[in-house]
Amino acid sequence: MAATLTQLRARLILPTSEPEAPAAIRKAKGLRRQLLSRQHIQAAAD
């Protein structure tokens, strides 16, 4: 999970002028949804 958070943070701090920025933002949003989903599943299991 730490690697996912690190990747998410790295994607979010990319300058918006970079050509890859829109793809990075989409990827970051997907990773955020995945992380939240895992947290909900873990909370339900407890």
C-alpha positions in Angstrom: 0.0 0.0 0.0 2.9 2.4 0.7 4.1 2.0 -2.9 0.6 2.9 -4.2 0.5 6.0 -2.0 4.0 7.0 -3.2 3.0 6.6 -6.8 -0.2 8.5 -6.2 1.7 11.4 -4.6 4.2 11.4 -7.4 1.5 11.6 -10.0 -0.3 14.4 -8.3 2.7 16.7 -8.1 3.5 16.5 -11.8 3.4 20.0 -13.4 0.2 20.6 -15.3 2.2 21.8 -18.3 3.7 18.3 -18.9 2.2 16.4 -21.8 1.6 13.4 -19.6 -0.3 15.4 -16.9 -3.9 14.4 -18.1 -3.0 10.7 -18.1 -1.3 11.1 -14.7 -4.4 12.7 -13.2 -6.6 10.0 -14.5 -4.3 7.4 -13.1 -4.1 9.2 -9.7 -7.9 9.3 -9.6 -8.1 5.6 -10.3 -5.5 4.8 -7.6 -7.4 6.9 -5.2 -10.7 5.0 -5.9 -8.8 1.7 -5.5 -7.4 2.8 -2.2 -10.7 3.9 -0.9 -12.3 0.7 -2.1 -9.7 -1.3 -0.2 -10.3 0.7 3.0 -14.1 0.1 2.7 -13.6 -3.6 2.2 -11.2 -3.7 5.2 -13.7 -1.8 7.4 -16.5 -4.1 6.4 -14.3 -7.1 7.3 -13.6 -5.8 10.8 
